[in-house]
Each structure stands twice: as structure tokens, then as C-alpha cells.
Amino acid sequence: MTILTLPPTDWARIARSGPTEEQRPATTAAVFRLWLLAFVLKMLGSTWDMSWHFKWLRDDFAPPHLLNTAGTVLAVALVIFQWRTGFGLDRLARNLMVSGTGTFLIAIPIDVLNHRINGLDITAWSYSHALLYIGTALMILGVARSFWISTPASRLRTVGLSLAWFFFLENVLFPDQHQEYGTLGFQAYLDGHPYAEPSLLKFAADQIGRPVDTAAIHNFTLPVADWVYPGWIVAVAMLALVAARAFVGARWTATLIGVGYVAYRCVVWGVLVAFHFPPSAVPFALVAGAVMVDLAFVAGAVLGADRTVPGRVVVAVLGALAVAAAYGGGLWLQSHLAAPPSDYAVLPLAALVLAAGWAAVTVRRKASA
């Protein structure tokens, strides 16, 4: 049985009150396939959106916004269905899904108002944009929880949870794309062939009361301190990979998700450039940190350190230091090709933040297992 083989009257009844036990497997497959579609649409829209904003002035109804909105509308419909019927939800999944969706929807008018008041506000690091990321993150975690409780232990569950953490990582890394596009955009301006349209450059310069000059374009393309880029990846993105490895449980989870993300960025880089959109510096150094996350988990298991709380804390501290070193080395190598300006002095502090989060995730995960 599949949803498509059911008569329309059954679809209407399922939408109102949920499936019967006989219909539950088919409904589960349909719901999570639709969630996959929703997240793919949102991801493609946001990826295109960042490149778009480095070329043209902002428009509420720009094609990337419409693509992202299509994914959001589908996600909201799925949340309403699961919330009304209780399908695939426990209390935690429901709270994560509903609060995430609510936060995202509240953030939309706040972001539009922020643009009306503050003008361009292209930086991905604004407070209104942060609400969008937080809402999306909670929504993804809610869907991951829902999928986990709705499917038996199997390869399908492992793949589904890994995809959820892939989308989570993409959401976490989205604001760092500002520097990845900005560094190439600034260099293009210095080389005399800017990617941005003249109207966008003038608008950005007018916002800070300057002519279109090097200082104005630097403020537009690279508006945050150099420590933000590497600090965010080590302290937050790597923690997302640690959580993925801990909750999915497959040995090379972090590596596969990291490689998958970089591969995705390479593919969309080619597509965007082919259609004359600005390129970005792809974060290849992420892979070095992702591999080290998995190696730390493997070492902890081999040495038996993951069997006790003190052992897991030691693994977290040493693992975080190793991840920071591996990522820092990879970023230094990548800087000879193309990478955002980075202050490496932040890495020890970012490693401490990662260690604290790593210990919290693994200790709590073991306690609840």
C-alpha cells in the first residue's frame, strides 16, 4: 500500500485525524519524503539567496526567496498535520517542531521590517537572521526526533537521521557563507571587475555615508571580525558533527556528513557560476575537522574511555583540541587557494567551547541510552 493508491476520501480523513494502523507505514513514508522535499527546497533557496545578494539589491520576492518559501509552506503544512493528529510525535518532537516553526514564522516579518528600517542589511549575522536559523534548527531537530521514534532501528533510520544532521549542519554553516562569498567579492572589486551590480555597490556605500571605495566595499563584503569565521566553525559547526556522530551512532557519520556538505557546495558552485552568479570559497578545511571528530570517537571506543563519565570528558577535551588543530591546519592550507580572512588566535578558545559542548552531548547521550 502507498498513499498514492488510496482514494482521495482516505487522504482527507488522514489529513483530519491521522492514518489507521494499516495506513501508518505508507503515511510514515509519505510524510518524511515530504519533509525531505521541504528541506531540500529550503536549502536550495537559501544557497541561491546568498549568491543572489552579492549581485543584486534585495527584493522580498526574488526567486531564491520564493524557492525557500515553497519549502517553508510545505514544512508548515506538515507541522500542522502532525500537530493536529499527533502522528509521529512525542512531547519532545512536538515541542521542537512547533517552537521551531513558530520562531521561523515570527522571524520573517521581523526580518522584513529590519530591512525596511536598516536598508540593505546583507550581513548574514544580523539578529533577525539569527531567528531564522534558530527556528530552522529547532524544526530540523523536531523532525529528526519524529523520524527516530517512527522508524525501527535499521539502515533506513541511520540514513534518515544522517540526512537530518546534514540539513542541520547546512543551517549552522549558512551565516559563514557571508565571508566565503565576501572574500571573493572583495577581491573581484580590487581586481576591477566586481560581481555586484553598480546599484548594489552604491546602495551599500550610501548606507555608511561613503563613496563607492575600498572601505565601503570591504564593509559590504566582509563586515565581521576575522575571528568569527574559524571560531564559528570549530565551536558550533564541529559540535553539530559531534552531536550527529553521537546520536546517529554510525562510525563515520561526521566524515560522511562533512564530505557530503562540501560536495554539495562544489556542485552548487558550478551551477551558480555557470549562470553568472558570484562564486564562493568552498570550506574544504571542514573535512579535516570532520574526520578528526570520527577518529576521536573511534579512539575513545578502542581505549574504553567512552565507558565512564571521566573518560568521555577526556575524549571531549582531547578530541576538541585535535579537531581545532586539524581544522586550523586545513584552513591554513586552503588559504593559499581561497579562504576568508581568519584570525587563528581564536582556535584555542573555540576548542574549549567545543570541548564543553562535546562533553555535554556525549555524557547526556550515554546517560539516556
MITI-416034 format. One record per residue (C-alpha): residue number from 0; residue in three letters; x, y, z. Coordinates in nm, 4 decimals, m for minus. Layout:
N
i:aa:xx:yy:zz
NUM:Ala:X:Y:Z
...
This chain:
369
i:aa:xx:yy:zz
0:Met:0.0000:0.0000:0.0000
1:Thr:0.1157:0.3558:m0.0778
2:Ile:m0.0524:0.6894:m0.0176
3:Leu:m0.0957:0.7309:m0.3924
4:Thr:m0.3043:0.4119:m0.4150
5:Leu:m0.5527:0.5350:m0.1543
6:Pro:m0.8752:0.7051:m0.2683
7:Pro:m0.8996:1.0830:m0.2130
8:Thr:m1.1567:1.0305:0.0635
9:Asp:m0.8908:0.8448:0.2637
10:Trp:m0.6418:1.1283:0.2082
11:Ala:m0.8929:1.3747:0.3529
12:Arg:m0.9585:1.1533:0.6555
13:Ile:m0.5856:1.1018:0.7164
14:Ala:m0.5314:1.4786:0.6965
15:Arg:m0.8044:1.5365:0.9561
16:Ser:m0.7377:1.2607:1.2082
17:Gly:m0.4334:1.0625:1.1051
18:Pro:m0.3914:0.7181:0.9485
19:Thr:m0.5261:0.3845:1.0622
20:Glu:m0.2734:0.1244:1.1748
21:Glu:m0.2907:m0.0338:0.8303
22:Gln:m0.2190:0.3015:0.6664
23:Arg:0.0543:0.4039:0.9105
24:Pro:0.3590:0.2616:0.7195
25:Ala:0.2538:0.4278:0.3936
26:Thr:0.1768:0.7551:0.5717
27:Thr:0.5117:0.7484:0.7522
28:Ala:0.6959:0.7070:0.4226
29:Ala:0.4950:0.9865:0.2592
30:Val:0.5351:1.2322:0.5473
31:Phe:0.9115:1.2001:0.5743
32:Arg:0.9616:1.2088:0.1993
33:Leu:0.7703:1.5366:0.2000
34:Trp:0.9910:1.6609:0.4852
35:Leu:1.2940:1.5738:0.2743
36:Leu:1.1497:1.7724:m0.0150
37:Ala:1.0743:2.0685:0.2138
38:Phe:1.4301:2.0803:0.3478
39:Val:1.5811:2.0425:0.0007
40:Leu:1.3733:2.3362:m0.1269
41:Lys:1.4687:2.5495:0.1735
42:Met:1.8368:2.4604:0.1375
43:Leu:1.8485:2.5312:m0.2363
44:Gly:1.6643:2.8582:m0.1845
45:Ser:1.8973:2.9771:0.0909
46:Thr:2.2095:2.8752:m0.1035
47:Trp:2.0944:3.0655:m0.4097
48:Asp:1.9856:3.3553:m0.1891
49:Met:2.3360:3.4184:m0.0529
50:Ser:2.4891:3.4334:m0.4003
51:Trp:2.1978:3.6468:m0.5240
52:His:2.2564:3.9096:m0.2533
53:Phe:2.6155:3.9525:m0.3644
54:Lys:2.4956:4.0509:m0.7106
55:Trp:2.1685:4.2423:m0.6865
56:Leu:1.9740:4.4607:m0.4469
57:Arg:1.7442:4.2763:m0.2095
58:Asp:1.3876:4.2004:m0.3231
59:Asp:1.1257:4.0355:m0.0998
60:Phe:1.0004:3.8363:m0.3989
61:Ala:1.3343:3.7391:m0.5509
62:Pro:1.3353:3.3835:m0.6974
63:Pro:1.5557:3.2411:m0.4157
64:His:1.3082:3.3734:m0.1582
65:Leu:1.0192:3.2137:m0.3460
66:Leu:1.2007:2.8787:m0.3616
67:Asn:1.2722:2.8928:0.0109
68:Thr:0.9116:2.9961:0.0750
69:Ala:0.7832:2.6907:m0.1143
70:Gly:0.9816:2.4697:0.1229
71:Thr:0.8585:2.6673:0.4231
72:Val:0.4917:2.6379:0.3175
73:Leu:0.5304:2.2607:0.2800
74:Ala:0.7035:2.2406:0.6202
75:Val:0.4271:2.4391:0.7896
76:Ala:0.1619:2.2128:0.6346
77:Leu:0.3448:1.9057:0.7648
78:Val:0.3784:2.0553:1.1133
79:Ile:0.0076:2.1353:1.1215
80:Phe:m0.0773:1.7806:1.0109
81:Gln:0.1482:1.6153:1.2686
82:Trp:0.0449:1.8531:1.5476
83:Arg:m0.3298:1.8067:1.4794
84:Thr:m0.3135:1.4269:1.4521
85:Gly:m0.0188:1.3555:1.6837
86:Phe:0.1280:1.1461:1.4037
87:Gly:0.4923:1.0519:1.4656
88:Leu:0.5232:1.2802:1.7659
89:Asp:0.6114:1.2534:2.1304
90:Arg:0.6243:1.5556:2.3588
91:Leu:0.9848:1.6452:2.2718
92:Ala:0.9379:1.6131:1.8959
93:Arg:0.6177:1.8184:1.9087
94:Asn:0.7730:2.0959:2.1173
95:Leu:1.0813:2.1196:1.8966
96:Met:0.8826:2.1170:1.5742
97:Val:0.6165:2.3662:1.6833
98:Ser:0.8544:2.6080:1.8578
99:Gly:1.0961:2.5970:1.5641
100:Thr:0.8259:2.6641:1.3090
101:Gly:0.6787:2.9409:1.5244
102:Thr:1.0181:3.1074:1.5686
103:Phe:1.0841:3.0935:1.1943
104:Leu:0.7430:3.2401:1.1067
105:Ile:0.7797:3.5197:1.3636
106:Ala:1.1267:3.5971:1.2280
107:Ile:1.0000:3.6568:0.8733
108:Pro:0.8098:3.9840:0.9392
109:Ile:1.0825:4.0935:1.1840
110:Asp:1.3430:4.0438:0.9108
111:Val:1.1332:4.2285:0.6524
112:Leu:1.0838:4.5167:0.8986
113:Asn:1.4563:4.5176:0.9760
114:His:1.5327:4.5579:0.6040
115:Arg:1.2801:4.8387:0.5771
116:Ile:1.4393:5.0238:0.8706
117:Asn:1.8073:4.9438:0.8220
118:Gly:1.8186:4.9142:0.4451
119:Leu:2.0359:4.6502:0.2862
120:Asp:2.1463:4.4571:0.5961
121:Ile:2.3150:4.1982:0.3782
122:Thr:2.5189:4.0527:0.6614
123:Ala:2.4103:3.7029:0.7498
124:Trp:2.4995:3.7766:1.1126
125:Ser:2.2062:4.0065:1.1951
126:Tyr:1.9696:3.9366:1.4867
127:Ser:1.6668:3.8897:1.2617
128:His:1.8554:3.6360:1.0503
129:Ala:1.9637:3.4553:1.3674
130:Leu:1.5961:3.3941:1.4496
131:Leu:1.5533:3.2301:1.1097
132:Tyr:1.8477:2.9975:1.1736
133:Ile:1.7330:2.9121:1.5259
134:Gly:1.3802:2.8367:1.4083
135:Thr:1.5092:2.6149:1.1278
136:Ala:1.7472:2.4331:1.3650
137:Leu:1.4689:2.3524:1.6123
138:Met:1.2426:2.2391:1.3296
139:Ile:1.5092:2.0012:1.1947
140:Leu:1.5723:1.8564:1.5410
141:Gly:1.1994:1.8013:1.5844
142:Val:1.1762:1.6183:1.2521
143:Ala:1.4830:1.4085:1.3401
144:Arg:1.3229:1.3097:1.6701
145:Ser:0.9954:1.2311:1.4946
146:Phe:1.1739:1.0115:1.2399
147:Trp:1.3672:0.8317:1.5144
148:Ile:1.0550:0.7351:1.7085
149:Ser:0.8600:0.6469:1.3919
150:Thr:1.1079:0.4011:1.2393
151:Pro:1.2706:0.0845:1.3726
152:Ala:1.6472:0.0505:1.4084
153:Ser:1.7680:m0.0113:1.0533
154:Arg:1.9855:0.1260:0.7754
155:Leu:1.6891:0.3428:0.6708
156:Arg:1.6832:0.5081:1.0128
157:Thr:2.0600:0.5667:1.0005
158:Val:2.0357:0.7271:0.6567
159:Gly:1.7349:0.9387:0.7538
160:Leu:1.8954:1.0700:1.0721
161:Ser:2.2189:1.1412:0.8842
162:Leu:2.0240:1.3466:0.6297
163:Ala:1.8593:1.5414:0.9121
164:Trp:2.2008:1.6248:1.0599
165:Phe:2.3261:1.7182:0.7125
166:Phe:2.0494:1.9786:0.6873
167:Phe:2.1262:2.0880:1.0428
168:Leu:2.4933:2.1406:0.9534
169:Glu:2.3996:2.3365:0.6404
170:Asn:2.1806:2.5630:0.8515
171:Val:2.4601:2.6150:1.1061
172:Leu:2.7148:2.6990:0.8365
173:Phe:2.4882:2.9318:0.6400
174:Pro:2.5990:3.2585:0.8073
175:Asp:2.9667:3.1729:0.7492
176:Gln:2.8923:3.1789:0.3769
177:His:2.8894:3.5577:0.4014
178:Gln:3.2662:3.5547:0.4428
179:Glu:3.3063:3.2780:0.1838
180:Tyr:3.1297:3.4893:m0.0773
181:Gly:3.2591:3.8159:0.0621
182:Thr:3.6282:3.7338:0.0342
183:Leu:3.5978:3.6592:m0.3384
184:Gly:3.3619:3.9506:m0.3892
185:Phe:3.6063:4.1928:m0.2295
186:Gln:3.8951:4.0572:m0.4362
187:Ala:3.6872:4.0898:m0.7533
188:Tyr:3.6278:4.4576:m0.6711
189:Leu:4.0012:4.5136:m0.6138
190:Asp:4.0706:4.3431:m0.9472
191:Gly:3.8380:4.5880:m1.1206
192:His:3.5536:4.3525:m1.2154
193:Pro:3.3097:4.3404:m0.9209
194:Tyr:3.0408:4.0718:m0.9168
195:Ala:2.7841:4.3117:m0.7687
196:Glu:2.5760:4.5401:m0.9859
197:Pro:2.6665:4.9135:m0.9608
198:Ser:2.3340:4.9907:m0.7914
199:Leu:2.4115:4.7416:m0.5134
200:Leu:2.7613:4.8830:m0.4593
201:Lys:2.6236:5.2373:m0.4439
202:Phe:2.3478:5.1359:m0.2026
203:Ala:2.5973:4.9664:0.0267
204:Ala:2.8273:5.2690:0.0197
205:Asp:2.5406:5.5156:0.0798
206:Gln:2.4426:5.3251:0.3933
207:Ile:2.7668:5.4235:0.5658
208:Gly:2.7860:5.7676:0.4037
209:Arg:3.0827:5.6961:0.1771
210:Pro:3.1515:5.6964:m0.1942
211:Val:3.1958:5.3600:m0.3633
212:Asp:3.5500:5.2958:m0.2476
213:Thr:3.7612:5.0189:m0.0958
214:Ala:3.6452:5.0892:0.2601
215:Ala:3.2764:5.0798:0.1623
216:Ile:3.3083:4.7569:m0.0343
217:His:3.5075:4.5934:0.2454
218:Asn:3.2305:4.6856:0.4906
219:Phe:2.9763:4.5340:0.2497
220:Thr:3.1618:4.2105:0.1721
221:Leu:3.3465:4.1370:0.4998
222:Pro:3.1545:4.3161:0.7782
223:Val:3.2516:4.0914:1.0724
224:Ala:3.5806:4.0381:1.2552
225:Asp:3.8261:3.7829:1.1166
226:Trp:3.7927:3.5572:1.4234
227:Val:3.4247:3.4888:1.3564
228:Tyr:3.4720:3.2543:1.0603
229:Pro:3.7076:2.9935:1.2137
230:Gly:3.5631:3.0382:1.5619
231:Trp:3.2102:2.9588:1.4455
232:Ile:3.3141:2.6508:1.2510
233:Val:3.5174:2.4987:1.5364
234:Ala:3.2857:2.5907:1.8251
235:Val:2.9468:2.5380:1.6569
236:Ala:2.9691:2.3506:1.3258
237:Met:3.2039:2.0875:1.4682
238:Leu:2.9754:2.0480:1.7693
239:Ala:2.6921:1.9748:1.5248
240:Leu:2.9077:1.6979:1.3762
241:Val:2.9850:1.5652:1.7250
242:Ala:2.6116:1.5522:1.8002
243:Ala:2.5456:1.3816:1.4674
244:Arg:2.8080:1.1166:1.5430
245:Ala:2.6725:1.0637:1.8960
246:Phe:2.3045:1.0406:1.8026
247:Val:2.3287:0.8545:1.4715
248:Gly:2.5883:0.6139:1.6066
249:Ala:2.7407:0.5024:1.2757
250:Arg:3.1209:0.5025:1.2779
251:Trp:3.1983:0.7588:1.0044
252:Thr:2.8876:0.9758:1.0408
253:Ala:3.0707:1.3073:1.0887
254:Thr:3.3058:1.2455:0.7969
255:Leu:3.0289:1.1484:0.5565
256:Ile:2.8153:1.4482:0.6528
257:Gly:3.1133:1.6849:0.6240
258:Val:3.2180:1.5424:0.2872
259:Gly:2.8561:1.5485:0.1710
260:Tyr:2.8238:1.9159:0.2616
261:Val:3.1455:2.0114:0.0813
262:Ala:3.0380:1.8060:m0.2223
263:Tyr:2.7019:1.9869:m0.2235
264:Arg:2.8776:2.3233:m0.2114
265:Cys:3.1019:2.2209:m0.5016
266:Val:2.8022:2.1212:m0.7140
267:Val:2.6061:2.4407:m0.6477
268:Trp:2.9265:2.6432:m0.7014
269:Gly:2.9423:2.5048:m1.0546
270:Val:2.5738:2.5668:m1.1207
271:Leu:2.5778:2.9231:m0.9869
272:Val:2.8930:3.0188:m1.1759
273:Ala:2.7524:2.8647:m1.4949
274:Phe:2.4568:3.1049:m1.4626
275:His:2.6848:3.4023:m1.3900
276:Phe:2.6206:3.4287:m1.0166
277:Pro:2.9032:3.5158:m0.7756
278:Pro:3.1248:3.2245:m0.6614
279:Ser:3.2261:3.1389:m0.3053
280:Ala:3.5239:2.9893:m0.1279
281:Val:3.4148:2.6282:m0.0591
282:Pro:3.5054:2.5225:0.3003
283:Phe:3.7242:2.2228:0.2149
284:Ala:3.9003:2.2545:0.5535
285:Leu:3.5766:2.1399:0.7180
286:Val:3.6561:1.7838:0.6110
287:Ala:3.9769:1.7751:0.8173
288:Gly:3.7839:1.8607:1.1324
289:Ala:3.5037:1.6166:1.0496
290:Val:3.7479:1.3280:1.0070
291:Met:3.9093:1.4134:1.3414
292:Val:3.5684:1.4038:1.5134
293:Asp:3.5182:1.0461:1.3986
294:Leu:3.8753:0.9457:1.4851
295:Ala:3.8270:1.0786:1.8395
296:Phe:3.5134:0.8660:1.8826
297:Val:3.6950:0.5612:1.7438
298:Ala:3.9935:0.6171:1.9758
299:Gly:3.7622:0.6577:2.2753
300:Ala:3.5884:0.3293:2.1951
301:Val:3.9124:0.1371:2.1333
302:Leu:4.0694:0.2611:2.4561
303:Gly:3.7494:0.2092:2.6539
304:Ala:3.7413:0.5752:2.7551
305:Asp:3.3786:0.6108:2.6467
306:Arg:3.2595:0.3719:2.9191
307:Thr:3.2858:0.6221:3.2056
308:Val:3.1935:0.9860:3.2530
309:Pro:3.5543:1.0969:3.3261
310:Gly:3.6698:0.9045:3.0191
311:Arg:3.4128:1.0744:2.7965
312:Val:3.5181:1.4139:2.9296
313:Val:3.8831:1.3368:2.8496
314:Val:3.7856:1.2278:2.4977
315:Ala:3.5878:1.5504:2.4570
316:Val:3.8775:1.7730:2.5636
317:Leu:4.1479:1.5945:2.3647
318:Gly:3.9140:1.5468:2.0702
319:Ala:3.8224:1.9155:2.0630
320:Leu:4.1880:2.0181:2.0652
321:Ala:4.2645:1.7724:1.7850
322:Val:3.9665:1.8933:1.5808
323:Ala:4.0691:2.2583:1.6209
324:Ala:4.4260:2.1771:1.5185
325:Ala:4.3158:1.9713:1.2181
326:Tyr:4.0699:2.2340:1.1009
327:Gly:4.3192:2.5159:1.1592
328:Gly:4.5832:2.3325:0.9555
329:Gly:4.3347:2.2630:0.6789
330:Leu:4.2221:2.6256:0.6740
331:Trp:4.5839:2.7444:0.6558
332:Leu:4.6443:2.5185:0.3554
333:Gln:4.3214:2.6325:0.1918
334:Ser:4.4144:2.9979:0.2466
335:His:4.6773:2.9545:m0.0248
336:Leu:4.3926:2.8853:m0.2694
337:Ala:4.0822:3.0715:m0.1462
338:Ala:3.9566:3.1176:0.2088
339:Pro:3.8058:3.4019:0.4129
340:Pro:4.0383:3.6156:0.6275
341:Ser:4.0805:3.4244:0.9547
342:Asp:4.2274:3.5032:1.2950
343:Tyr:4.3750:3.1717:1.4102
344:Ala:4.4245:3.3034:1.7639
345:Val:4.0570:3.2243:1.8336
346:Leu:4.1056:2.8496:1.7821
347:Pro:4.2130:2.7611:2.1412
348:Leu:3.9079:2.9385:2.2842
349:Ala:3.6812:2.7810:2.0217
350:Ala:3.8290:2.4407:2.1145
351:Leu:3.7351:2.4965:2.4793
352:Val:3.3782:2.5824:2.3805
353:Leu:3.3672:2.2737:2.1597
354:Ala:3.5061:2.0567:2.4430
355:Ala:3.2348:2.1762:2.6812
356:Gly:2.9616:2.1061:2.4275
357:Trp:3.1170:1.7730:2.3299
358:Ala:3.1261:1.6564:2.6915
359:Ala:2.7673:1.7687:2.7494
360:Val:2.6413:1.5863:2.4377
361:Thr:2.8244:1.2573:2.4962
362:Val:2.7660:1.2381:2.8714
363:Arg:2.3950:1.3127:2.8298
364:Arg:2.3659:1.0749:2.5359
365:Lys:2.5196:0.7873:2.7329
366:Ala:2.3038:0.8634:3.0358
367:Ser:1.9847:0.8474:2.8317
368:Ala:2.0846:0.5448:2.6221
